[in-house]
Amino acid sequence: METMAARIDLSQLAAPVIAAPMAGGPSTPELVAAVCGAGGLGFLAGGDTSAVDLAAQITLVRELTERPFGVNLFVPQAPPAGARAEEVRTHLAAYRGALLPDARRLGVDLPVSLVDEEYDRSDQWDEKIALLTLVDPVAVVSFTFGLPGPGLVEDLHAVGTSVLATVTTVEEARRARDLGVDALVVQGFEAGGHRGTHRVDDVPNTLDHLALLPMIADLGLPMIAAGGVTTAGDLQRARAAGAVAVQVGTAFLLAPEAGTGAVHRMALSDPAGVSTVTRAFTGRAARGLRNRFVAEHDGQAPSAYPDVRRLTAPLRAAAAAAGDLGGVSVWAGSGWRAATEEPAAQIVRRLAGGECR
């Protein structure tokens, strides 16, 4: 083991601002380091990336800052079995058929094998866990899309890592508390990107974090408010409702340190955009801006992750390369219009305001 992590007390952050892990590019080592340098807590997005790339990102963050930082992982879900597997396979085949005109227009091929175990559904889970428990532990690891096994929480604690769990309901929060996690990321419906529901086919509730926080407070764990936080007033209201900090993603999307793609940035500059929740791109409910792809395919995609994400990957890549705003996933929270092109450190200071120590 190269290093031992230092457990972190979230209540002692100089600025109670956590940079949300944003998979797919926005959460760069530079963004993580900038947020940490301003007194907040930066997070790398370990989901939807390889273990080798994650290790390289961790190394780069350590070169950029000596401050503690975190890594987020997607908890893999077992593939559907029996009759459910056949149902999902049928729906995926139908969705593939609906996407073929898009594929022909963009000149790409779509995967043929849809549910079979011919690809890694785990997102290299074992390799990433080995990295974070045996090779290069970090201060904080958070989990989204479910909960890890109890043995893993103990293993992370043993190397000095604090463990957070993303929750969207009281029941999810209760199970996370019983597992022994250190704090809860309480995600409201305003949050951009994927909803953190613990089951892929759950219908996300429509409660904001201000409604969820008092419902979960009795569990006795520190709470981090996530979803729609883009102003100092948002942070202050979350703190008044019992949160020790806020987790912010959309507010950083236009920061120069963020790896947000050019097409994504362009879409966020259009004030006429409409926020929506869709499964069309990945099979999981996710909030972003409505565009042509969502208008044409929302409601067609089955609740099947990562299968739908894999199915649409060639379309999304080709659309991004072509600068096609209508064909990419533009993940953003409900407060996306407040996103600015300020440096990340300035965004942290603006959000924290009088809360900054």
C-alpha positions in Angstrom: 0.0 0.0 0.0 1.4 3.3 -1.0 -0.4 5.6 1.4 -2.9 5.7 4.3 -5.9 7.9 3.9 -6.9 10.4 6.7 -10.5 10.2 7.7 -12.2 13.6 7.2 -14.6 15.5 9.4 -17.1 17.1 6.9 -18.2 19.7 9.5 -14.7 21.1 9.6 -14.4 21.9 5.9 -13.3 25.5 5.5 -16.1 25.9 2.9 -19.1 23.5 3.2 -19.0 22.9 -0.6 -18.5 19.4 -2.1 -17.9 19.2 -5.9 -20.2 16.5 -7.1 -18.6 13.6 -9.0 -19.8 14.0 -12.6 -19.0 11.0 -14.8 -18.2 11.4 -18.5 -15.6 14.1 -18.3 -16.6 17.2 -16.2 -14.9 16.0 -12.9 -11.2 16.5 -13.8 -8.3 16.4 -11.4 -7.9 20.1 -12.0 -11.4 20.7 -10.9 -11.0 18.5 -7.8 -7.8 20.3 -6.8 -9.2 23.7 -7.3 -12.2 23.0 -5.1 -10.0 21.5 -2.4 -7.7 24.4 -2.6 -10.6 26.8 -1.9 -11.5 24.9 1.2 -14.1 22.6 -0.2 -14.0 18.9 -1.0 -13.4 17.7 -4.6 -14.5 14.4 -6.0 -13.3 12.3 -8.9 -16.0 10.4 -10.8 -14.9 6.8 -10.7 -18.0 5.6 -12.4 -18.0 4.9 -16.2 -14.2 5.0 -16.4 -11.5 2.4 -16.3 -9.6 1.5 -13.1 -6.3 2.4 -14.9 -7.7 5.9 -15.8 -9.0 6.4 -12.3 -5.6 5.5 -10.8 -3.9 8.0 -13.1 -6.5 10.7 -12.1 -5.8 10.0 -8.4 -2.1 10.4 -9.0 -2.6 13.7 -10.8 -4.8 15.1 -8.0 -2.1 14.3 -5.5 0.4 16.2 -7.7 -1.9 19.2 -7.7 -3.0 19.4 -4.1 -2.1 18.0 -0.7 -5.7 18.5 0.5 -8.0 15.5 1.1 -10.3 14.5 -1.8 -12.8 11.8 -2.7 -13.7 9.2 -5.3 -17.2 8.2 -6.2 -18.1 4.7 -7.5 -21.2 3.3 -9.2 -22.5 0.2 -7.4 -23.0 -2.5 -10.0 -26.5 -4.1 -10.2 -26.9 -7.7 -11.0 -28.2 -8.5 -14.5 -31.8 -9.3 -14.8 -32.6 -13.0 -14.6 -35.3 -15.4 -15.7 -38.5 -13.9 -17.1 -37.3 -10.4 -16.2 -34.2 -10.9 -18.4 -36.4 -12.0 -21.4 -38.6 -9.0 -20.8 -35.6 -6.6 -20.8 -34.1 -8.3 -23.8 -37.3 -7.8 -25.7 -37.6 -4.1 -24.8 -33.9 -3.5 -25.6 -34.3 -5.1 -29.0 -37.3 -2.8 -29.7 -35.4 0.2 -28.5 -32.5 -0.7 -30.7 -34.8 -0.8 -33.6 -36.1 2.6 -32.8 -32.5 3.9 -32.7 -31.5 2.5 -36.1 -32.5 5.6 -38.1 -30.2 7.7 -35.8 -27.4 5.2 -36.3 -27.8 5.2 -40.1 -27.8 9.0 -40.1 -24.6 9.2 -38.0 -22.9 6.3 -39.7 -22.4 4.1 -36.6 -23.2 0.5 -35.7 -25.2 -0.4 -32.6 -24.4 -3.3 -30.3 -26.2 -6.5 -31.2 -25.7 -8.4 -27.9 -27.9 -6.5 -25.4 -28.2 -8.3 -22.1 -25.9 -11.3 -22.5 -22.8 -11.4 -20.3 -20.4 -10.6 -23.2 -19.3 -7.3 -21.6 -18.3 -6.1 -18.2 -21.4 -4.9 -16.4 -19.5 -4.2 -13.2 -17.7 -1.1 -14.4 -14.4 -2.8 -13.3 -15.7 -2.8 -9.7 -13.2 -5.3 -8.3 -10.3 -3.5 -9.8 -11.4 -0.1 -8.5 -12.0 -1.5 -5.0 -8.5 -3.0 -5.0 -7.1 0.4 -6.0 -8.9 2.2 -3.2 -8.3 -0.4 -0.4 -5.0 -1.9 -1.2 -3.0 0.4 -3.5 -4.0 4.1 -3.1 -6.6 4.9 -0.5 -8.3 8.3 -0.6 -9.9 10.4 2.2 -13.5 9.7 1.1 -15.3 7.2 -1.1 -18.9 7.7 -1.9 -21.3 5.2 -3.5 -24.1 5.8 -6.0 -26.8 3.5 -7.4 -26.9 1.3 -4.2 -24.8 0.2 -1.3 -21.6 -1.8 -1.0 -21.4 -4.9 1.1 -20.7 -4.4 4.8 -17.2 -5.9 4.5 -16.2 -3.2 2.1 -17.2 -0.4 4.4 -15.1 -2.0 7.1 -12.2 -2.4 4.6 -12.4 1.3 3.7 -12.6 2.3 7.3 -9.5 0.2 8.0 -7.4 2.2 5.6 -8.7 5.5 7.0 -11.3 6.3 4.3 -14.6 7.9 5.2 -17.6 6.3 3.4 -20.6 8.3 2.0 -23.8 6.9 0.5 -26.1 8.7 -2.0 -29.7 8.3 -0.9 -33.0 9.5 -2.4 -35.5 8.1 0.2 -35.8 7.5 3.9 -35.6 3.8 3.4 -32.4 4.0 1.4 -31.0 6.3 4.1 -32.0 3.8 6.8 -30.2 0.9 5.0 -27.1 3.1 4.6 -27.1 4.0 8.3 -27.4 0.3 9.2 -24.5 -0.5 6.9 -22.2 1.8 8.9 -21.5 4.6 6.5 -20.2 7.9 7.9 -22.5 10.4 6.1 -25.4 10.6 3.7 -25.6 12.5 0.4 -29.3 13.4 0.4 -30.2 13.8 -3.3 -33.3 15.8 -4.2 -35.2 15.7 -7.5 -33.5 18.9 -8.7 -30.1 17.1 -9.1 -28.5 17.0 -12.5 -27.4 13.7 -14.1 -28.5 10.3 -12.8 -30.8 10.0 -9.9 -29.1 7.9 -7.2 -32.0 5.4 -6.7 -30.8 2.1 -5.4 -32.8 0.1 -7.9 -32.6 0.9 -11.6 -36.4 0.5 -12.1 -37.4 2.6 -9.2 -39.5 5.7 -10.1 -37.7 8.6 -8.6 -39.7 10.7 -6.1 -40.3 14.4 -6.7 -39.1 15.6 -3.3 -36.4 18.3 -3.1 -33.5 18.0 -0.7 -35.2 20.6 1.6 -38.1 18.2 2.1 -35.9 15.1 2.4 -33.4 16.5 5.0 -35.8 16.7 8.0 -37.3 13.3 7.1 -33.8 11.7 7.3 -32.3 13.8 10.2 -33.6 11.4 12.9 -31.2 8.8 11.6 -28.4 10.7 13.3 -25.8 10.8 10.4 -24.3 13.9 8.9 -26.2 14.9 5.8 -25.0 16.5 2.6 -27.6 18.2 0.5 -27.5 17.6 -3.2 -29.7 18.9 -6.0 -30.2 22.4 -7.4 -27.7 24.2 -5.2 -26.3 27.1 -7.3 -26.4 30.1 -5.0 -25.3 31.1 -1.6 -28.9 31.3 -0.6 -29.4 27.7 -1.6 -26.5 26.7 0.6 -27.8 28.7 3.5 -31.2 27.1 3.3 -29.7 23.6 3.1 -27.6 24.3 6.2 -30.6 25.6 8.0 -32.4 22.4 7.2 -29.7 20.3 8.8 -27.1 19.7 6.1 -23.4 20.0 7.1 -22.5 20.7 3.5 -23.9 20.8 0.0 -22.9 18.8 -3.0 -22.7 20.9 -6.1 -22.3 19.7 -9.7 -24.1 21.9 -12.2 -22.6 25.1 -10.9 -19.2 23.9 -11.8 -20.0 22.7 -15.4 -18.8 25.9 -17.1 -15.8 26.4 -14.9 -12.5 26.4 -16.9 -11.2 23.5 -14.8 -14.2 21.3 -15.7 -13.9 18.8 -18.5 -17.3 19.6 -19.8 -17.4 19.0 -23.5 -17.8 21.8 -26.0 -21.3 20.7 -27.1 -22.4 20.4 -23.5 -21.1 23.9 -22.8 -22.9 25.2 -25.9 -26.2 23.7 -24.8 -25.9 25.3 -21.4 -25.5 28.7 -22.9 -29.1 28.6 -24.3 -31.5 30.1 -21.8 -34.4 28.7 -23.7 -33.5 25.1 -22.6 -36.0 23.0 -20.7 -35.0 20.7 -17.8 -36.4 17.1 -17.8 -35.9 13.7 -16.4 -35.4 10.9 -18.9 -34.1 7.3 -19.3 -33.5 7.7 -23.0 -29.7 7.8 -22.9 -28.8 5.3 -20.2 -31.9 3.4 -19.0 -31.6 5.1 -15.6 -33.6 8.2 -14.7 -31.4 11.3 -15.2 -32.0 15.0 -15.3 -30.8 17.1 -18.2 -31.9 19.5 -20.9 -34.6 18.3 -23.3 -33.4 18.0 -26.9 -34.2 16.2 -30.1 -33.1 12.8 -28.9 -35.1 13.0 -25.7 -38.2 14.3 -27.6 -38.0 11.3 -30.0 -37.0 8.5 -27.6 -38.2 9.5 -24.1 -40.5 6.7 -22.9 -39.1 4.1 -25.3 -36.0 3.1 -23.3 -36.5 0.3 -20.8 -35.2 0.5 -17.2 -32.0 -1.3 -18.0 -28.6 0.1 -16.9 -25.9 -0.2 -18.1 -27.5 -1.9 -21.1 -29.1 1.2 -22.6 -26.0 3.3 -21.9 -24.0 0.8 -23.9 -26.6 0.8 -26.6 -26.6 4.5 -27.1 -22.9 5.1 -26.6 -22.0 5.1 -30.3 -24.8 7.6 -31.0 -23.8 9.9 -28.2 -20.1 9.8 -29.3 -20.9 10.5 -32.9 -23.3 13.3 -32.1 -20.7 14.9 -29.9 -18.0 14.7 -32.6 -20.4 16.3 -35.1 -21.3 19.1 -32.7 -24.9 17.9 -32.7 -26.6 19.4 -29.6 -29.8 17.4 -30.3 -28.1 14.0 -30.0 -26.0 14.2 -26.8 -27.0 13.9 -23.1 -26.8 17.4 -21.6 -26.9 16.5 -17.9 -27.6 19.5 -15.7 -29.7 20.2 -12.6 -32.8 22.4 -12.3 -30.7 25.5 -11.6 -28.5 25.2 -14.7 -29.2 28.8 -15.8 -27.1 30.0 -12.8 -24.0 28.2 -14.0 -21.2 30.6 -14.8 -17.7 30.5 -16.4 -16.0 31.6 -13.2 -12.9 29.7 -11.9 -13.9 26.9 -9.5 -12.3 28.5 -6.5 -14.3 31.6 -7.1 -17.5 29.5 -7.4 -16.7 27.9 -4.0 -16.2 31.2 -2.3 -19.4 32.7 -3.9 -21.5 29.7 -2.8 -20.0 29.6 0.7 -20.2 33.3 1.3 -20.4 33.9 5.1 -20.1 30.1 5.7 -16.5 30.1 4.5 -14.1 29.9 7.5 
